């Protein structure tokens, strides 16, 4: 592997890990927000069901309560904050490695040691997603048009799903 390619690889991996860390934190924030949102809707359903003594609404509220509890347990088990912190630690270590190799211009025993350090850093951390890598490529202006379109289509799909999660309870209430 040529030295410049190695430097680019370390830098791109670092950038992808930053993206992964940010993605996990955003995901946790969104899920916490959506759980609060669904909890508020559930409270409104429950109060309305009690007021109108509706068996069906009480049953739906119970099912929704159980579903919300299970989703909270699932999200808690994902440990998004911890994983994001681990990725942050890893990308800081990758930055330190990048500073070490930045001035190297030829193959040296030191460079071999740094390549081994890079492999060790990769092994000690959760990997970023392909989407994180594509985002890194786009930000570094190294992504193909096809990959750029792929990235933005996936992002659009995620936004659509998020909006659907917000709008569906409103539609159910209105109906």
FENSULVEN-V895340 format. One record per pair of residues at least 6 apart in sequence whose ideal C-beta (glycine too) atoms are under 7 Angstrom apart, sorted by the first residue. I is the first residue (numbers start at 1). GAP is how many residues later the second one is. Records with the same first field share a line. If there is no record, write none. Layout:
I=GAP  GAP
//
This chain:
3=101  102  108
6=95  109
7=94  95
10=84  87  88  91  108
11=87
12=124  128
13=81
14=77  80  81  84
15=121  124  125
16=112  116  117  120
17=70  73  74  77  111
18=73
19=109  113  116  117
20=67  108  109  112
21=63  66  67  70
23=109
24=56  59  60
25=55  59
27=53
28=52  53
30=132
31=44
34=131
35=33  36  37
37=129
38=30  131
39=29
41=128
42=19  22  23  26
45=12  15  16  19
46=15
48=9
49=8  9  12
83=43
86=39  40
87=38  39
90=31  34  35
93=28
94=27
97=17  20  21  24
100=14
101=10  13
104=6  7
131=20  23
134=9  13  16  17
135=16
137=6  10
138=10  13
//
